[in-house]
Amino acid sequence: MMMTGGIIAAGEGRRLREGGFSVPKPLVPVGGVPLVEGVVRNFLAANIASLTVIVNEDERECVQWLAARFPALDIRWIVRTTASSLESFSRVLGAAPSGPIVVSTVDAWCRPADFARFVEAARRRPPDAVVLAVTPLVDDEAPLWATLDEHGRIQRLGGDGGDVVTAGIYVVPERVRALAPPPGLGWLREFLAWLVTSGEMVYGEMIECVVDVDRAADVAVAEAMARQFSGGDV
């Protein structure tokens, strides 16, 4: 089935503001390219041009900016300040057209070619499977570790260690989109761990270099990677 895309961009960006950035988090530049534009480019590289985007109520300027930058894109907007990453994720899943969806957080910086390869790898998994991008690059204060079996199926999410960490990019099939999280889950990582423990098929597909851009230091790391790859397909 045709995949649509979703972008979670409703975070406050507090640590980036503390690092000296005055623009909303989705507009923080990496190598001169705002984070949200970089994610849109990722989706376009994967031939996904129908997007559902959530921003918080203090980021309304992102709506006008992105609409002007990509006037031909089919974008559904959700402007809402949410209580958690899980609420943002659930609202994107609920507002997007039916079918499988690829969801990326706005701060998951990677090369478009790597993103496209991840989507193609996810298409080869069983159609009812959830597929998470995972990476060996641990660049997060509180990484979500994943332990995989020899076939790439995730056996455990969370804990103090594992094979790789999740990278903020998810493929969710239609059937799983309809599942209601059990009461008491507050964060997206808790929902993903629940999927694993409840026996859902959850696979990991590797993206070698993904930077979780939460701090000024993360911007510097992503820019260094962009320069490193500038001689190739950035």
C-alpha positions as CSV (number, residue, x, y, z in Angstrom):
1,M,0.0,0.0,0.0
2,M,1.0,3.6,-0.5
3,M,2.7,5.0,2.6
4,T,2.0,8.5,3.9
5,G,4.2,10.5,6.3
6,G,4.0,12.1,9.6
7,I,6.2,14.6,11.4
8,I,6.2,15.1,15.2
9,A,7.3,18.7,15.8
10,A,5.4,19.6,18.9
11,G,8.3,19.7,21.4
12,E,9.2,22.8,23.3
13,G,12.9,22.9,22.3
14,R,13.9,24.1,25.7
15,R,17.5,22.9,25.6
16,L,18.0,24.4,22.1
17,R,16.8,27.7,23.4
18,E,19.1,27.4,26.4
19,G,21.9,26.9,23.9
20,G,21.2,30.2,22.2
21,F,18.7,29.4,19.4
22,S,15.8,31.8,19.3
23,V,13.7,30.3,16.5
24,P,11.1,27.5,17.1
25,K,12.8,24.1,17.2
26,P,11.5,23.0,13.7
27,L,13.3,26.0,12.2
28,V,16.6,25.4,14.0
29,P,19.2,25.2,11.1
30,V,21.6,22.4,10.5
31,G,24.1,23.5,7.9
32,G,21.7,26.2,6.9
33,V,18.7,23.9,6.5
34,P,15.9,24.1,9.1
35,L,15.2,20.8,10.8
36,V,11.7,20.5,9.5
37,E,12.9,21.1,5.9
38,G,15.5,18.4,6.3
39,V,12.8,15.9,7.4
40,V,10.5,16.9,4.5
41,R,13.5,16.3,2.1
42,N,13.8,12.9,3.7
43,F,10.2,12.0,2.9
44,L,10.6,13.3,-0.7
45,A,13.6,11.1,-1.1
46,A,11.5,8.2,-0.2
47,N,8.7,9.3,-2.6
48,I,6.4,10.2,0.2
49,A,4.7,13.6,-0.5
50,S,1.5,13.4,1.7
51,L,2.3,14.5,5.2
52,T,0.6,15.1,8.5
53,V,2.5,17.5,10.7
54,I,1.9,18.4,14.4
55,V,3.4,21.6,15.9
56,N,2.7,23.2,19.2
57,E,0.6,26.4,19.6
58,D,3.8,28.5,20.0
59,E,5.1,27.4,16.6
60,R,2.4,28.6,14.3
61,E,4.9,30.4,12.2
62,C,6.3,27.0,11.1
63,V,3.0,26.4,9.3
64,Q,3.3,29.5,7.1
65,W,7.0,28.9,6.6
66,L,6.7,25.3,5.5
67,A,3.6,26.0,3.3
68,A,5.6,28.7,1.5
69,R,8.7,26.5,1.1
70,F,6.8,23.5,-0.2
71,P,3.6,24.9,-1.8
72,A,3.0,21.7,-3.8
73,L,3.0,19.3,-0.9
74,D,-0.1,17.7,0.5
75,I,0.2,18.7,4.2
76,R,-2.4,18.3,7.0
77,W,-1.6,20.4,10.0
78,I,-2.3,19.8,13.7
79,V,-1.6,22.9,15.8
80,R,-1.8,21.7,19.3
81,T,0.3,21.8,22.5
82,T,0.4,18.2,23.7
83,A,1.2,16.7,27.1
84,S,3.6,14.1,25.8
85,S,5.3,12.5,22.8
86,L,2.8,9.7,22.9
87,E,-0.1,12.2,22.6
88,S,1.6,13.9,19.6
89,F,2.3,10.5,18.0
90,S,-1.3,9.4,18.5
91,R,-2.8,12.6,17.1
92,V,-0.7,12.2,13.9
93,L,-1.8,8.6,13.5
94,G,-5.4,9.6,14.0
95,A,-5.4,12.5,11.5
96,A,-3.4,10.9,8.7
97,P,-5.1,9.1,5.8
98,S,-5.6,5.3,6.3
99,G,-2.9,2.9,5.5
100,P,0.7,2.5,6.7
101,I,2.5,5.6,7.8
102,V,6.1,6.6,8.3
103,V,6.5,8.9,11.3
104,S,9.7,11.0,12.0
105,T,10.4,13.3,14.9
106,V,11.6,16.7,13.6
107,D,14.9,16.3,15.4
108,A,15.9,13.0,13.9
109,W,18.6,14.3,11.5
110,C,19.9,11.9,8.9
111,R,20.8,11.9,5.2
112,P,17.8,11.6,2.8
113,A,19.4,8.6,1.0
114,D,19.7,6.8,4.4
115,F,16.1,7.6,5.2
116,A,14.9,6.3,1.8
117,R,16.9,3.1,2.3
118,F,15.2,2.6,5.7
119,V,11.7,3.0,4.2
120,E,12.5,0.5,1.4
121,A,13.8,-2.0,4.0
122,A,10.7,-1.5,6.1
123,R,8.5,-2.3,3.0
124,R,10.2,-5.7,2.9
125,R,9.1,-6.6,6.4
126,P,5.7,-8.3,7.0
127,P,2.9,-5.8,6.2
128,D,1.5,-6.0,9.8
129,A,4.9,-5.2,11.4
130,V,6.0,-2.1,13.1
131,V,9.5,-1.1,12.0
132,L,11.7,1.2,14.0
133,A,14.9,2.9,12.7
134,V,17.8,1.9,14.9
135,T,21.3,3.2,15.0
136,P,24.6,2.3,16.7
137,L,25.3,6.1,17.2
138,V,24.3,6.8,20.8
139,D,23.8,10.5,20.9
140,D,21.0,10.9,23.5
141,E,21.0,11.6,27.2
142,A,18.3,8.9,27.7
143,P,18.7,6.5,24.8
144,L,16.0,3.8,24.2
145,W,18.0,0.6,23.8
146,A,16.9,-2.2,21.5
147,T,17.9,-5.8,21.5
148,L,17.3,-7.6,18.2
149,D,17.3,-11.3,17.2
150,E,19.2,-12.6,14.2
151,H,16.2,-11.7,11.9
152,G,16.1,-8.1,13.1
153,R,13.0,-8.6,15.3
154,I,13.2,-6.6,18.4
155,Q,13.1,-8.8,21.5
156,R,13.4,-6.0,24.1
157,L,13.1,-2.2,24.3
158,G,14.5,-0.3,27.2
159,G,16.9,-1.0,30.0
160,D,20.5,0.0,30.5
161,G,21.9,-1.5,27.3
162,G,21.3,-3.4,24.1
163,D,22.5,-3.8,20.5
164,V,21.5,-0.4,19.2
165,V,19.3,2.5,20.1
166,T,16.1,3.8,18.5
167,A,16.4,6.7,16.1
168,G,13.0,8.6,16.2
169,I,11.7,7.2,12.9
170,Y,8.8,4.7,12.8
171,V,6.7,2.7,10.3
172,V,3.3,1.9,11.6
173,P,0.8,-0.4,9.8
174,E,-2.9,0.4,9.6
175,R,-3.9,-2.3,12.1
176,V,-1.5,-1.1,14.8
177,R,-2.6,2.5,14.2
178,A,-6.0,1.4,15.5
179,L,-4.7,-0.1,18.8
180,A,-5.5,1.9,21.9
181,P,-2.6,2.2,24.3
182,P,-3.3,0.8,27.7
183,P,-4.0,3.2,30.5
184,G,-1.1,4.7,32.3
185,L,1.3,5.0,29.4
186,G,2.7,8.5,29.3
187,W,5.5,8.4,26.7
188,L,6.0,7.1,23.2
189,R,8.8,4.8,24.3
190,E,6.5,3.2,26.8
191,F,4.0,2.5,24.0
192,L,6.7,1.0,21.7
193,A,7.9,-1.2,24.6
194,W,4.3,-2.3,25.2
195,L,4.0,-3.4,21.6
196,V,7.1,-5.6,22.0
197,T,6.0,-7.1,25.3
198,S,2.5,-7.7,24.0
199,G,3.8,-9.9,21.1
200,E,3.4,-7.5,18.2
201,M,5.9,-7.9,15.4
202,V,8.4,-5.1,15.8
203,Y,11.5,-5.0,13.7
204,G,14.6,-2.8,13.7
205,E,16.2,-1.4,10.5
206,M,19.6,0.2,10.7
207,I,20.5,3.8,9.8
208,E,24.1,4.2,10.7
209,C,24.1,7.9,11.4
210,V,21.1,9.6,13.0
211,V,21.6,12.6,15.3
212,D,18.9,13.4,17.9
213,V,19.1,17.2,17.7
214,D,18.0,18.3,21.2
215,R,21.0,20.6,22.2
216,A,23.3,23.1,20.6
217,A,26.0,20.4,20.7
218,D,23.8,18.1,18.7
219,V,23.6,20.7,16.0
220,A,27.4,20.8,15.8
221,V,27.5,17.0,15.5
222,A,25.0,17.0,12.7
223,E,26.7,19.8,10.9
224,A,30.0,17.9,11.1
225,M,28.4,14.8,9.6
226,A,26.8,16.9,6.8
227,R,30.3,18.2,6.0
228,Q,31.8,14.7,6.2
229,F,29.2,13.4,3.7
230,S,29.2,16.5,1.5
231,G,31.3,14.8,-1.2
232,G,28.6,12.2,-1.6
233,D,24.8,12.0,-1.3
234,V,23.9,14.3,1.6
